[in-house]
Amino acid sequence: MIKKILVAMDHSINAIQSFEVAMEIAEYCHARLMLLHVLSIEGEGYQAHPVFPGTYLYPAFSDIPLNRFQQEWKKV
């Protein structure tokens, strides 16, 4: 039996239709419905993740790039 359903969402008609189908299946199976919305680099207002050449080989291991990215995102 299905227990969880993950639905990827964007602003397209296909996403709306997928959501509606997923809702019907979730209700029928008494499953939990989880929605995932990922920002696209083509989307309006998207801020590119900061890259500091030569400073951080793996930016994910430092809070500095993430903090700076969050500050820039709040300005939008």
Jmol script that loads the backbone (N, CA, C; Angstrom):
load data "model"
ATOM      1  N   MET A   1       0.840  -1.176   0.000  1.00  0.00           N
ATOM      2  CA  MET A   1       0.000   0.000   0.000  1.00  0.00           C
ATOM      3  C   MET A   1       0.891   1.247   0.000  1.00  0.00           C
ATOM      4  N   ILE A   2       0.475   2.245  -0.705  1.00  0.00           N
ATOM      5  CA  ILE A   2       1.215   3.502  -0.791  1.00  0.00           C
ATOM      6  C   ILE A   2       1.028   4.277   0.516  1.00  0.00           C
ATOM      7  N   LYS A   3       2.153   4.743   1.093  1.00  0.00           N
ATOM      8  CA  LYS A   3       2.082   5.497   2.340  1.00  0.00           C
ATOM      9  C   LYS A   3       2.422   6.963   2.151  1.00  0.00           C
ATOM     10  N   LYS A   4       3.322   7.263   1.227  1.00  0.00           N
ATOM     11  CA  LYS A   4       3.740   8.641   0.970  1.00  0.00           C
ATOM     12  C   LYS A   4       3.807   8.882  -0.526  1.00  0.00           C
ATOM     13  N   ILE A   5       3.414  10.081  -0.922  1.00  0.00           N
ATOM     14  CA  ILE A   5       3.488  10.479  -2.326  1.00  0.00           C
ATOM     15  C   ILE A   5       4.228  11.812  -2.385  1.00  0.00           C
ATOM     16  N   LEU A   6       5.266  11.871  -3.194  1.00  0.00           N
ATOM     17  CA  LEU A   6       6.040  13.090  -3.385  1.00  0.00           C
ATOM     18  C   LEU A   6       5.664  13.679  -4.734  1.00  0.00           C
ATOM     19  N   VAL A   7       5.248  14.943  -4.720  1.00  0.00           N
ATOM     20  CA  VAL A   7       4.840  15.619  -5.954  1.00  0.00           C
ATOM     21  C   VAL A   7       5.766  16.814  -6.163  1.00  0.00           C
ATOM     22  N   ALA A   8       6.472  16.817  -7.289  1.00  0.00           N
ATOM     23  CA  ALA A   8       7.327  17.948  -7.648  1.00  0.00           C
ATOM     24  C   ALA A   8       6.450  19.016  -8.295  1.00  0.00           C
ATOM     25  N   MET A   9       6.560  20.245  -7.794  1.00  0.00           N
ATOM     26  CA  MET A   9       5.697  21.330  -8.261  1.00  0.00           C
ATOM     27  C   MET A   9       6.510  22.446  -8.908  1.00  0.00           C
ATOM     28  N   ASP A  10       5.918  23.063  -9.907  1.00  0.00           N
ATOM     29  CA  ASP A  10       6.410  24.317 -10.453  1.00  0.00           C
ATOM     30  C   ASP A  10       5.158  25.095 -10.850  1.00  0.00           C
ATOM     31  N   HIS A  11       5.275  26.035 -11.727  1.00  0.00           N
ATOM     32  CA  HIS A  11       4.120  26.854 -12.081  1.00  0.00           C
ATOM     33  C   HIS A  11       3.489  26.438 -13.412  1.00  0.00           C
ATOM     34  N   SER A  12       3.673  25.188 -13.782  1.00  0.00           N
ATOM     35  CA  SER A  12       3.142  24.723 -15.066  1.00  0.00           C
ATOM     36  C   SER A  12       1.775  24.052 -14.904  1.00  0.00           C
ATOM     37  N   ILE A  13       1.098  23.918 -16.021  1.00  0.00           N
ATOM     38  CA  ILE A  13      -0.193  23.229 -16.036  1.00  0.00           C
ATOM     39  C   ILE A  13       0.001  21.749 -15.687  1.00  0.00           C
ATOM     40  N   ASN A  14       1.089  21.160 -16.163  1.00  0.00           N
ATOM     41  CA  ASN A  14       1.364  19.758 -15.848  1.00  0.00           C
ATOM     42  C   ASN A  14       1.508  19.533 -14.349  1.00  0.00           C
ATOM     43  N   ALA A  15       2.114  20.474 -13.651  1.00  0.00           N
ATOM     44  CA  ALA A  15       2.276  20.347 -12.201  1.00  0.00           C
ATOM     45  C   ALA A  15       0.924  20.376 -11.503  1.00  0.00           C
ATOM     46  N   ILE A  16       0.043  21.225 -11.968  1.00  0.00           N
ATOM     47  CA  ILE A  16      -1.294  21.309 -11.374  1.00  0.00           C
ATOM     48  C   ILE A  16      -2.043  19.999 -11.586  1.00  0.00           C
ATOM     49  N   GLN A  17      -1.962  19.454 -12.792  1.00  0.00           N
ATOM     50  CA  GLN A  17      -2.620  18.187 -13.083  1.00  0.00           C
ATOM     51  C   GLN A  17      -2.016  17.050 -12.260  1.00  0.00           C
ATOM     52  N   SER A  18      -0.698  17.051 -12.118  1.00  0.00           N
ATOM     53  CA  SER A  18      -0.028  16.025 -11.312  1.00  0.00           C
ATOM     54  C   SER A  18      -0.466  16.113  -9.856  1.00  0.00           C
ATOM     55  N   PHE A  19      -0.584  17.334  -9.359  1.00  0.00           N
ATOM     56  CA  PHE A  19      -1.031  17.540  -7.981  1.00  0.00           C
ATOM     57  C   PHE A  19      -2.434  16.982  -7.778  1.00  0.00           C
ATOM     58  N   GLU A  20      -3.327  17.255  -8.716  1.00  0.00           N
ATOM     59  CA  GLU A  20      -4.709  16.782  -8.596  1.00  0.00           C
ATOM     60  C   GLU A  20      -4.780  15.260  -8.598  1.00  0.00           C
ATOM     61  N   VAL A  21      -4.007  14.635  -9.468  1.00  0.00           N
ATOM     62  CA  VAL A  21      -3.978  13.165  -9.508  1.00  0.00           C
ATOM     63  C   VAL A  21      -3.390  12.616  -8.209  1.00  0.00           C
ATOM     64  N   ALA A  22      -2.318  13.222  -7.746  1.00  0.00           N
ATOM     65  CA  ALA A  22      -1.684  12.780  -6.501  1.00  0.00           C
ATOM     66  C   ALA A  22      -2.647  12.918  -5.324  1.00  0.00           C
ATOM     67  N   MET A  23      -3.442  13.994  -5.300  1.00  0.00           N
ATOM     68  CA  MET A  23      -4.438  14.182  -4.235  1.00  0.00           C
ATOM     69  C   MET A  23      -5.459  13.048  -4.237  1.00  0.00           C
ATOM     70  N   GLU A  24      -5.921  12.678  -5.417  1.00  0.00           N
ATOM     71  CA  GLU A  24      -6.902  11.596  -5.525  1.00  0.00           C
ATOM     72  C   GLU A  24      -6.311  10.277  -5.023  1.00  0.00           C
ATOM     73  N   ILE A  25      -5.083   9.997  -5.430  1.00  0.00           N
ATOM     74  CA  ILE A  25      -4.429   8.757  -4.998  1.00  0.00           C
ATOM     75  C   ILE A  25      -4.197   8.780  -3.483  1.00  0.00           C
ATOM     76  N   ALA A  26      -3.753   9.914  -2.969  1.00  0.00           N
ATOM     77  CA  ALA A  26      -3.497  10.032  -1.529  1.00  0.00           C
ATOM     78  C   ALA A  26      -4.778   9.823  -0.725  1.00  0.00           C
ATOM     79  N   GLU A  27      -5.869  10.408  -1.178  1.00  0.00           N
ATOM     80  CA  GLU A  27      -7.145  10.224  -0.474  1.00  0.00           C
ATOM     81  C   GLU A  27      -7.584   8.761  -0.527  1.00  0.00           C
ATOM     82  N   TYR A  28      -7.463   8.139  -1.676  1.00  0.00           N
ATOM     83  CA  TYR A  28      -7.883   6.744  -1.832  1.00  0.00           C
ATOM     84  C   TYR A  28      -7.042   5.808  -0.963  1.00  0.00           C
ATOM     85  N   CYS A  29      -5.739   6.045  -0.909  1.00  0.00           N
ATOM     86  CA  CYS A  29      -4.824   5.158  -0.180  1.00  0.00           C
ATOM     87  C   CYS A  29      -4.570   5.606   1.259  1.00  0.00           C
ATOM     88  N   HIS A  30      -5.166   6.735   1.653  1.00  0.00           N
ATOM     89  CA  HIS A  30      -4.896   7.319   2.976  1.00  0.00           C
ATOM     90  C   HIS A  30      -3.395   7.547   3.145  1.00  0.00           C
ATOM     91  N   ALA A  31      -2.797   8.080   2.101  1.00  0.00           N
ATOM     92  CA  ALA A  31      -1.350   8.327   2.091  1.00  0.00           C
ATOM     93  C   ALA A  31      -1.076   9.794   2.408  1.00  0.00           C
ATOM     94  N   ARG A  32       0.141  10.041   2.837  1.00  0.00           N
ATOM     95  CA  ARG A  32       0.591  11.419   3.076  1.00  0.00           C
ATOM     96  C   ARG A  32       1.077  12.002   1.761  1.00  0.00           C
ATOM     97  N   LEU A  33       0.732  13.246   1.525  1.00  0.00           N
ATOM     98  CA  LEU A  33       1.135  13.930   0.306  1.00  0.00           C
ATOM     99  C   LEU A  33       2.199  14.964   0.662  1.00  0.00           C
ATOM    100  N   MET A  34       3.356  14.877   0.006  1.00  0.00           N
ATOM    101  CA  MET A  34       4.441  15.827   0.230  1.00  0.00           C
ATOM    102  C   MET A  34       4.702  16.560  -1.070  1.00  0.00           C
ATOM    103  N   LEU A  35       4.820  17.878  -0.970  1.00  0.00           N
ATOM    104  CA  LEU A  35       5.055  18.705  -2.147  1.00  0.00           C
ATOM    105  C   LEU A  35       6.493  19.208  -2.134  1.00  0.00           C
ATOM    106  N   LEU A  36       7.096  19.224  -3.301  1.00  0.00           N
ATOM    107  CA  LEU A  36       8.462  19.714  -3.457  1.00  0.00           C
ATOM    108  C   LEU A  36       8.465  20.773  -4.541  1.00  0.00           C
ATOM    109  N   HIS A  37       8.955  21.957  -4.189  1.00  0.00           N
ATOM    110  CA  HIS A  37       9.084  23.033  -5.173  1.00  0.00           C
ATOM    111  C   HIS A  37      10.549  23.453  -5.196  1.00  0.00           C
ATOM    112  N   VAL A  38      11.158  23.343  -6.344  1.00  0.00           N
ATOM    113  CA  VAL A  38      12.568  23.692  -6.497  1.00  0.00           C
ATOM    114  C   VAL A  38      12.662  24.954  -7.342  1.00  0.00           C
ATOM    115  N   LEU A  39      13.461  25.897  -6.875  1.00  0.00           N
ATOM    116  CA  LEU A  39      13.654  27.115  -7.644  1.00  0.00           C
ATOM    117  C   LEU A  39      14.510  26.817  -8.868  1.00  0.00           C
ATOM    118  N   SER A  40      14.135  27.378  -9.973  1.00  0.00           N
ATOM    119  CA  SER A  40      14.861  27.189 -11.219  1.00  0.00           C
ATOM    120  C   SER A  40      15.748  28.397 -11.484  1.00  0.00           C
ATOM    121  N   ILE A  41      16.898  28.154 -12.077  1.00  0.00           N
ATOM    122  CA  ILE A  41      17.768  29.276 -12.413  1.00  0.00           C
ATOM    123  C   ILE A  41      17.143  30.145 -13.502  1.00  0.00           C
ATOM    124  N   GLU A  42      16.166  29.615 -14.222  1.00  0.00           N
ATOM    125  CA  GLU A  42      15.461  30.407 -15.228  1.00  0.00           C
ATOM    126  C   GLU A  42      14.329  31.209 -14.609  1.00  0.00           C
ATOM    127  N   GLY A  43      13.987  30.944 -13.346  1.00  0.00           N
ATOM    128  CA  GLY A  43      12.865  31.602 -12.705  1.00  0.00           C
ATOM    129  C   GLY A  43      13.146  33.057 -12.384  1.00  0.00           C
ATOM    130  N   GLU A  44      12.088  33.856 -12.371  1.00  0.00           N
ATOM    131  CA  GLU A  44      12.213  35.281 -12.077  1.00  0.00           C
ATOM    132  C   GLU A  44      12.628  35.484 -10.618  1.00  0.00           C
ATOM    133  N   GLY A  45      13.608  36.347 -10.394  1.00  0.00           N
ATOM    134  CA  GLY A  45      14.045  36.653  -9.050  1.00  0.00           C
ATOM    135  C   GLY A  45      15.036  35.679  -8.463  1.00  0.00           C
ATOM    136  N   TYR A  46      15.478  34.711  -9.248  1.00  0.00           N
ATOM    137  CA  TYR A  46      16.423  33.715  -8.735  1.00  0.00           C
ATOM    138  C   TYR A  46      17.795  34.341  -8.553  1.00  0.00           C
ATOM    139  N   GLN A  47      18.404  34.086  -7.424  1.00  0.00           N
ATOM    140  CA  GLN A  47      19.766  34.538  -7.157  1.00  0.00           C
ATOM    141  C   GLN A  47      20.706  33.353  -7.337  1.00  0.00           C
ATOM    142  N   ALA A  48      21.724  33.518  -8.136  1.00  0.00           N
ATOM    143  CA  ALA A  48      22.690  32.450  -8.349  1.00  0.00           C
ATOM    144  C   ALA A  48      23.458  32.205  -7.052  1.00  0.00           C
ATOM    145  N   HIS A  49      23.754  30.931  -6.793  1.00  0.00           N
ATOM    146  CA  HIS A  49      24.520  30.586  -5.601  1.00  0.00           C
ATOM    147  C   HIS A  49      25.898  31.229  -5.704  1.00  0.00           C
ATOM    148  N   PRO A  50      26.356  31.850  -4.633  1.00  0.00           N
ATOM    149  CA  PRO A  50      27.645  32.554  -4.707  1.00  0.00           C
ATOM    150  C   PRO A  50      28.811  31.593  -4.903  1.00  0.00           C
ATOM    151  N   VAL A  51      29.722  31.995  -5.721  1.00  0.00           N
ATOM    152  CA  VAL A  51      30.934  31.206  -5.959  1.00  0.00           C
ATOM    153  C   VAL A  51      32.119  32.124  -5.717  1.00  0.00           C
ATOM    154  N   PHE A  52      33.029  31.670  -4.908  1.00  0.00           N
ATOM    155  CA  PHE A  52      34.218  32.433  -4.604  1.00  0.00           C
ATOM    156  C   PHE A  52      35.413  31.669  -5.139  1.00  0.00           C
ATOM    157  N   PRO A  53      35.816  31.919  -6.383  1.00  0.00           N
ATOM    158  CA  PRO A  53      36.902  31.159  -6.989  1.00  0.00           C
ATOM    159  C   PRO A  53      38.179  31.228  -6.155  1.00  0.00           C
ATOM    160  N   GLY A  54      38.751  30.077  -5.930  1.00  0.00           N
ATOM    161  CA  GLY A  54      40.016  30.003  -5.215  1.00  0.00           C
ATOM    162  C   GLY A  54      39.894  30.119  -3.708  1.00  0.00           C
ATOM    163  N   THR A  55      38.733  30.571  -3.209  1.00  0.00           N
ATOM    164  CA  THR A  55      38.569  30.745  -1.768  1.00  0.00           C
ATOM    165  C   THR A  55      38.054  29.474  -1.115  1.00  0.00           C
ATOM    166  N   TYR A  56      37.018  28.872  -1.722  1.00  0.00           N
ATOM    167  CA  TYR A  56      36.421  27.669  -1.157  1.00  0.00           C
ATOM    168  C   TYR A  56      36.380  26.581  -2.227  1.00  0.00           C
ATOM    169  N   LEU A  57      37.057  25.498  -1.952  1.00  0.00           N
ATOM    170  CA  LEU A  57      37.007  24.380  -2.879  1.00  0.00           C
ATOM    171  C   LEU A  57      35.656  23.688  -2.794  1.00  0.00           C
ATOM    172  N   TYR A  58      35.139  23.552  -1.572  1.00  0.00           N
ATOM    173  CA  TYR A  58      33.836  22.945  -1.341  1.00  0.00           C
ATOM    174  C   TYR A  58      32.991  23.928  -0.532  1.00  0.00           C
ATOM    175  N   PRO A  59      32.229  24.825  -1.197  1.00  0.00           N
ATOM    176  CA  PRO A  59      31.478  25.842  -0.470  1.00  0.00           C
ATOM    177  C   PRO A  59      30.473  25.266   0.522  1.00  0.00           C
ATOM    178  N   ALA A  60      30.003  24.046   0.304  1.00  0.00           N
ATOM    179  CA  ALA A  60      29.010  23.465   1.205  1.00  0.00           C
ATOM    180  C   ALA A  60      29.574  23.224   2.604  1.00  0.00           C
ATOM    181  N   PHE A  61      30.892  23.182   2.756  1.00  0.00           N
ATOM    182  CA  PHE A  61      31.488  22.921   4.057  1.00  0.00           C
ATOM    183  C   PHE A  61      31.722  24.189   4.861  1.00  0.00           C
ATOM    184  N   SER A  62      31.336  25.329   4.343  1.00  0.00           N
ATOM    185  CA  SER A  62      31.517  26.595   5.036  1.00  0.00           C
ATOM    186  C   SER A  62      30.186  27.322   5.105  1.00  0.00           C
ATOM    187  N   ASP A  63      29.941  28.018   6.215  1.00  0.00           N
ATOM    188  CA  ASP A  63      28.704  28.785   6.364  1.00  0.00           C
ATOM    189  C   ASP A  63      28.767  30.137   5.658  1.00  0.00           C
ATOM    190  N   ILE A  64      29.951  30.598   5.338  1.00  0.00           N
ATOM    191  CA  ILE A  64      30.103  31.936   4.766  1.00  0.00           C
ATOM    192  C   ILE A  64      29.367  32.077   3.429  1.00  0.00           C
ATOM    193  N   PRO A  65      29.565  31.192   2.459  1.00  0.00           N
ATOM    194  CA  PRO A  65      28.823  31.353   1.201  1.00  0.00           C
ATOM    195  C   PRO A  65      27.313  31.253   1.390  1.00  0.00           C
ATOM    196  N   LEU A  66      26.857  30.357   2.237  1.00  0.00           N
ATOM    197  CA  LEU A  66      25.422  30.206   2.453  1.00  0.00           C
ATOM    198  C   LEU A  66      24.841  31.448   3.117  1.00  0.00           C
ATOM    199  N   ASN A  67      25.512  31.972   4.108  1.00  0.00           N
ATOM    200  CA  ASN A  67      25.034  33.184   4.780  1.00  0.00           C
ATOM    201  C   ASN A  67      24.956  34.361   3.807  1.00  0.00           C
ATOM    202  N   ARG A  68      25.971  34.487   2.973  1.00  0.00           N
ATOM    203  CA  ARG A  68      25.979  35.582   1.994  1.00  0.00           C
ATOM    204  C   ARG A  68      24.856  35.409   0.976  1.00  0.00           C
ATOM    205  N   PHE A  69      24.646  34.165   0.540  1.00  0.00           N
ATOM    206  CA  PHE A  69      23.562  33.861  -0.389  1.00  0.00           C
ATOM    207  C   PHE A  69      22.217  34.225   0.229  1.00  0.00           C
ATOM    208  N   GLN A  70      22.000  33.884   1.494  1.00  0.00           N
ATOM    209  CA  GLN A  70      20.736  34.197   2.159  1.00  0.00           C
ATOM    210  C   GLN A  70      20.533  35.704   2.285  1.00  0.00           C
ATOM    211  N   GLN A  71      21.600  36.437   2.567  1.00  0.00           N
ATOM    212  CA  GLN A  71      21.480  37.897   2.652  1.00  0.00           C
ATOM    213  C   GLN A  71      21.088  38.502   1.305  1.00  0.00           C
ATOM    214  N   GLU A  72      21.705  38.004   0.229  1.00  0.00           N
ATOM    215  CA  GLU A  72      21.372  38.510  -1.109  1.00  0.00           C
ATOM    216  C   GLU A  72      19.933  38.152  -1.481  1.00  0.00           C
ATOM    217  N   TRP A  73      19.506  36.956  -1.103  1.00  0.00           N
ATOM    218  CA  TRP A  73      18.156  36.497  -1.425  1.00  0.00           C
ATOM    219  C   TRP A  73      17.118  37.384  -0.733  1.00  0.00           C
ATOM    220  N   LYS A  74      17.389  37.820   0.501  1.00  0.00           N
ATOM    221  CA  LYS A  74      16.446  38.663   1.235  1.00  0.00           C
ATOM    222  C   LYS A  74      16.297  40.037   0.589  1.00  0.00           C
ATOM    223  N   LYS A  75      17.301  40.480  -0.151  1.00  0.00           N
ATOM    224  CA  LYS A  75      17.232  41.792  -0.811  1.00  0.00           C
ATOM    225  C   LYS A  75      16.248  41.793  -1.973  1.00  0.00           C
ATOM    226  N   VAL A  76      15.973  40.629  -2.546  1.00  0.00           N
ATOM    227  CA  VAL A  76      15.118  40.536  -3.732  1.00  0.00           C
ATOM    228  C   VAL A  76      13.680  40.806  -3.400  1.00  0.00           C
TER     229      VAL A  76
END
end "model"
wireframe off; spacefill off
backbone 0.3
color backbone group
